[in-house]
Amino acid sequence: MQQSLQQTPTTELTVVCNSDDGQNITIKSYFNISDSLEHVLTTFNRVGMLPIPPNKLVLIKVKNEECMREVCINDQRQTLSALGIQHRAILYFALRNQSRPEINVHVYGPAES
């Protein structure tokens, strides 16, 4: 009996993170393009590579090679956890045809309580 495992190809992903306090960080790592955006950013955040406190608002853009411009993922500033399920598929669709996928995360001040 032959068993076929459906594997999603991994791709090198560049995440550029800059914040209002002047911190700029660039990270390259491998991810499955089927991973959710929240999963990718939370993974980087958890290992201390990205300075995104849970109460800070983020705006995320993806560089799109076809139209040669950045495309906004979330149209308003949100916390990382607020991205959640709503953007699960966006990473795949945004990055699947890109030769050098890149996400740009801008971190703003804390969310209004």
One Martini backbone bead per residue (centre of mass of N, CA, C, O) as a GRO file, in nm:
protein
  113
    1MET     BB    1   0.093   0.039   0.026
    2GLN     BB    2   0.056   0.365  -0.076
    3GLN     BB    3   0.187   0.669   0.061
    4SER     BB    4   0.078   1.003   0.044
    5LEU     BB    5   0.235   1.307   0.105
    6GLN     BB    6   0.126   1.624   0.161
    7GLN     BB    7   0.340   1.885   0.069
    8THR     BB    8   0.442   2.193   0.156
    9PRO     BB    9   0.622   2.428   0.042
   10THR     BB   10   0.902   2.591   0.114
   11THR     BB   11   0.996   2.933   0.202
   12GLU     BB   12   1.166   3.216   0.184
   13LEU     BB   13   1.130   3.462   0.444
   14THR     BB   14   1.094   3.809   0.472
   15VAL     BB   15   1.119   4.015   0.769
   16VAL     BB   16   1.022   4.352   0.817
   17CYS     BB   17   1.089   4.550   1.112
   18ASN     BB   18   0.929   4.853   1.224
   19SER     BB   19   0.944   5.134   1.449
   20ASP     BB   20   0.877   5.430   1.612
   21ASP     BB   21   1.162   5.385   1.785
   22GLY     BB   22   1.374   5.281   1.536
   23GLN     BB   23   1.343   4.987   1.490
   24ASN     BB   24   1.535   4.751   1.282
   25ILE     BB   25   1.433   4.433   1.135
   26THR     BB   26   1.579   4.140   0.977
   27ILE     BB   27   1.430   3.830   0.861
   28LYS     BB   28   1.518   3.489   0.784
   29SER     BB   29   1.295   3.220   0.680
   30TYR     BB   30   1.121   2.913   0.693
   31PHE     BB   31   0.804   2.850   0.525
   32ASN     BB   32   0.491   2.780   0.483
   33ILE     BB   33   0.248   2.909   0.267
   34SER     BB   34   0.008   2.791   0.463
   35ASP     BB   35   0.068   2.967   0.672
   36SER     BB   36  -0.008   3.188   0.891
   37LEU     BB   37   0.060   3.504   0.971
   38GLU     BB   38   0.037   3.474   1.274
   39HIS     BB   39   0.232   3.235   1.299
   40VAL     BB   40   0.485   3.368   1.194
   41LEU     BB   41   0.495   3.615   1.391
   42THR     BB   42   0.472   3.456   1.657
   43THR     BB   43   0.727   3.292   1.624
   44PHE     BB   44   0.924   3.528   1.617
   45ASN     BB   45   0.832   3.654   1.885
   46ARG     BB   46   0.885   3.412   2.081
   47VAL     BB   47   1.210   3.410   2.002
   48GLY     BB   48   1.287   3.732   1.996
   49MET     BB   49   1.300   3.865   1.693
   50LEU     BB   50   1.036   4.029   1.756
   51PRO     BB   51   0.911   4.356   1.865
   52ILE     BB   52   0.584   4.248   1.958
   53PRO     BB   53   0.376   4.355   2.153
   54PRO     BB   54   0.048   4.273   2.232
   55ASN     BB   55  -0.041   4.599   2.250
   56LYS     BB   56   0.050   4.645   1.969
   57LEU     BB   57   0.032   4.796   1.663
   58VAL     BB   58  -0.018   4.672   1.325
   59LEU     BB   59   0.125   4.694   0.991
   60ILE     BB   60   0.082   4.500   0.689
   61LYS     BB   61   0.306   4.416   0.421
   62VAL     BB   62   0.334   4.311   0.074
   63LYS     BB   63   0.544   4.229  -0.168
   64ASN     BB   64   0.466   4.282  -0.516
   65GLU     BB   65   0.600   4.192  -0.821
   66GLU     BB   66   0.379   4.244  -1.034
   67CYS     BB   67   0.303   4.557  -0.925
   68MET     BB   68   0.544   4.693  -0.769
   69ARG     BB   69   0.411   4.675  -0.471
   70GLU     BB   70   0.252   4.736  -0.180
   71VAL     BB   71   0.038   4.530   0.019
   72CYS     BB   72  -0.218   4.540   0.225
   73ILE     BB   73  -0.344   4.337   0.473
   74ASN     BB   74  -0.423   4.550   0.681
   75ASP     BB   75  -0.638   4.838   0.686
   76GLN     BB   76  -0.569   4.830   0.995
   77ARG     BB   77  -0.469   4.867   1.299
   78GLN     BB   78  -0.335   4.583   1.483
   79THR     BB   79  -0.311   4.328   1.665
   80LEU     BB   80  -0.181   4.023   1.643
   81SER     BB   81  -0.436   3.866   1.752
   82ALA     BB   82  -0.645   4.015   1.560
   83LEU     BB   83  -0.567   3.880   1.301
   84GLY     BB   84  -0.585   3.589   1.292
   85ILE     BB   85  -0.821   3.427   1.105
   86GLN     BB   86  -0.871   3.654   0.888
   87HIS     BB   87  -0.549   3.595   0.765
   88ARG     BB   88  -0.478   3.294   0.695
   89ALA     BB   89  -0.465   3.305   0.360
   90ILE     BB   90  -0.284   3.547   0.272
   91LEU     BB   91   0.001   3.440   0.260
   92TYR     BB   92  -0.040   3.249   0.027
   93PHE     BB   93  -0.150   3.455  -0.187
   94ALA     BB   94   0.091   3.661  -0.159
   95LEU     BB   95   0.346   3.432  -0.198
   96ARG     BB   96   0.318   3.204  -0.425
   97ASN     BB   97   0.451   3.398  -0.681
   98GLN     BB   98   0.713   3.458  -0.531
   99SER     BB   99   1.064   3.478  -0.527
  100ARG     BB  100   1.081   3.720  -0.281
  101PRO     BB  101   0.943   3.707  -0.002
  102GLU     BB  102   0.782   3.993   0.173
  103ILE     BB  103   0.745   4.135   0.497
  104ASN     BB  104   0.592   4.432   0.638
  105VAL     BB  105   0.637   4.559   0.972
  106HIS     BB  106   0.454   4.798   1.161
  107VAL     BB  107   0.512   4.947   1.475
  108TYR     BB  108   0.313   5.082   1.709
  109GLY     BB  109   0.145   5.181   1.942
  110PRO     BB  110  -0.068   5.132   2.169
  111ALA     BB  111  -0.362   5.035   2.238
  112GLU     BB  112  -0.664   5.132   2.305
  113SER     BB  113  -0.851   5.090   2.618
   0.00000   0.00000   0.00000
